[in-house]
Amino acid sequence: MIEVYIDGASAGNPGPSGIGIFIKGDGGAKKFSIPLGIMSNHEAEYHALVKALEICLEEGYRTVSFRTDSQLVDRAIEKEYVKNATFKPFLERALTLSKEFDLFFMKWIPSSQNSVADELARLAVQKSKEVSE
C-alpha cells in the first residue's frame, strides 16, 4: 500500500501558499513542494489533496492511504460534504478522483506525524513569496 502525506500552508490568510506531498511505498519515496500563489490555508489543504490524488493516478498506484493533519479535509472526505461553497469544487474533484483507485483511505493524523509534508508545504510557501515579490 502507498502512504501519501499531504499538507497545505499559507503565510497569512489569505497569503502566499503552497502544498507539500510525501509519497512512501513501492520501495521508495517521492517529495513534491508546489507553490500556489495567494489563497487561504484551507484552500491550500484542498489543493494538496487534489494534486496528490492526480499524482498517484499518474503513477499508476491502485491502493493508497492518505494522511492529513487537516480535520476540515478529513471530515469533508469522510462525510462527502462541505458547507463552504468555495471548497465544493475541490471536494467534488477529490471524490471523483478517489473513486478511480481500487482502494482509497483518508486518515487524520496529528501535525507531529506530518512533518515531511509540512516542511515541503512551507518550502513551497517560500517559493510562492519569492514569485509574488
C-alpha positions as CSV (number, residue, x, y, z in Angstrom):
1,M,0.0,0.0,0.0
2,I,1.2,3.5,-0.8
3,E,1.1,6.1,2.0
4,V,0.5,9.7,1.0
5,Y,1.1,12.5,3.4
6,I,-0.4,15.9,2.4
7,D,-0.3,19.4,3.7
8,G,-1.2,22.9,2.7
9,A,0.2,26.1,4.1
10,S,-0.2,29.9,3.8
11,A,1.7,32.9,5.1
12,G,-1.3,34.9,6.0
13,N,-4.9,34.0,5.5
14,P,-5.1,34.6,2.6
15,G,-1.5,34.9,1.6
16,P,1.3,33.2,-0.4
17,S,0.5,29.5,-0.3
18,G,2.0,26.1,-1.1
19,I,1.5,22.4,-0.8
20,G,3.7,19.5,0.3
21,I,3.1,15.9,-0.8
22,F,5.2,13.0,0.5
23,I,4.6,9.6,-1.0
24,K,6.0,6.5,0.6
25,G,5.9,2.9,-0.7
26,D,6.8,0.9,-3.7
27,G,10.4,0.7,-2.4
28,G,11.0,4.4,-2.4
29,A,9.7,7.9,-1.6
30,K,8.7,10.9,-3.6
31,K,8.5,14.5,-2.4
32,F,6.7,17.4,-4.0
33,S,6.8,21.1,-2.9
34,I,4.4,23.1,-5.1
35,P,3.9,26.9,-4.8
36,L,0.3,28.0,-5.4
37,G,0.0,31.8,-5.1
38,I,-2.3,33.8,-2.9
39,M,-5.1,31.8,-1.1
40,S,-6.4,30.7,2.3
41,N,-4.8,27.9,4.2
42,H,-7.9,25.8,3.8
43,E,-7.9,26.2,0.0
44,A,-4.2,25.1,0.1
45,E,-5.2,22.0,2.0
46,Y,-7.7,21.1,-0.6
47,H,-5.2,21.8,-3.4
48,A,-2.8,19.4,-1.7
49,L,-5.4,16.6,-1.6
50,V,-6.4,17.0,-5.3
51,K,-2.9,17.3,-6.6
52,A,-1.8,14.2,-4.6
53,L,-4.7,12.2,-6.0
54,E,-3.7,13.3,-9.5
55,I,-0.1,12.3,-8.9
56,C,-1.0,8.9,-7.5
57,L,-3.2,8.2,-10.5
58,E,-0.5,9.3,-13.0
59,E,2.0,7.0,-11.2
60,G,-0.5,4.1,-11.6
61,Y,-1.0,3.5,-7.8
62,R,-4.1,1.4,-7.2
63,T,-4.2,1.2,-3.4
64,V,-3.5,4.4,-1.4
65,S,-3.7,5.5,2.2
66,F,-3.8,9.3,2.5
67,R,-2.8,11.1,5.7
68,T,-3.6,14.7,6.5
69,D,-3.4,16.9,9.6
70,S,-6.4,18.9,8.3
71,Q,-9.5,17.9,10.1
72,L,-11.5,20.0,7.7
73,V,-10.3,18.0,4.7
74,D,-10.6,14.6,6.5
75,R,-14.2,15.3,7.6
76,A,-15.2,16.5,4.1
77,I,-13.9,13.3,2.5
78,E,-15.5,11.2,5.2
79,K,-18.9,12.9,5.0
80,E,-18.6,13.7,1.3
81,Y,-19.9,17.1,2.2
82,V,-18.7,20.7,2.8
83,K,-20.7,23.7,3.9
84,N,-18.5,26.3,2.4
85,A,-19.3,26.7,-1.3
86,T,-15.6,27.7,-2.0
87,F,-14.5,24.2,-1.2
88,K,-17.3,22.3,-3.0
89,P,-15.4,22.1,-6.4
90,F,-12.3,20.8,-4.6
91,L,-14.3,18.1,-2.8
92,E,-16.2,17.1,-5.9
93,R,-12.9,16.7,-7.8
94,A,-11.3,14.8,-4.9
95,L,-14.2,12.4,-4.6
96,T,-14.3,11.7,-8.4
97,L,-10.5,11.0,-8.4
98,S,-10.7,8.9,-5.2
99,K,-13.2,6.5,-6.9
100,E,-10.6,5.7,-9.6
101,F,-8.5,3.7,-7.0
102,D,-9.1,0.1,-6.1
103,L,-8.7,1.2,-2.5
104,F,-8.6,4.7,-1.1
105,F,-8.3,5.6,2.6
106,M,-8.1,9.0,4.3
107,K,-6.9,9.3,7.9
108,W,-6.4,12.3,10.1
109,I,-3.1,12.4,11.9
110,P,-1.6,15.0,14.3
111,S,0.7,17.6,12.8
112,S,3.7,16.0,14.6
113,Q,3.3,12.9,12.3
114,N,3.1,15.0,9.2
115,S,6.4,16.8,9.5
116,V,7.8,15.9,6.0
117,A,4.7,17.2,4.1
118,D,4.6,20.2,6.4
119,E,8.2,21.1,5.6
120,L,7.6,20.7,1.9
121,A,4.5,22.9,2.1
122,R,6.5,25.6,4.0
123,L,9.2,25.4,1.3
124,A,6.5,25.9,-1.3
125,V,5.2,29.0,0.6
126,Q,8.7,30.5,0.5
127,K,8.8,29.9,-3.3
128,S,5.4,31.5,-3.6
129,K,6.5,34.5,-1.7
130,E,9.6,34.9,-4.0
131,V,7.4,34.8,-7.1
132,S,4.9,37.4,-5.7
133,E,7.7,39.9,-4.7
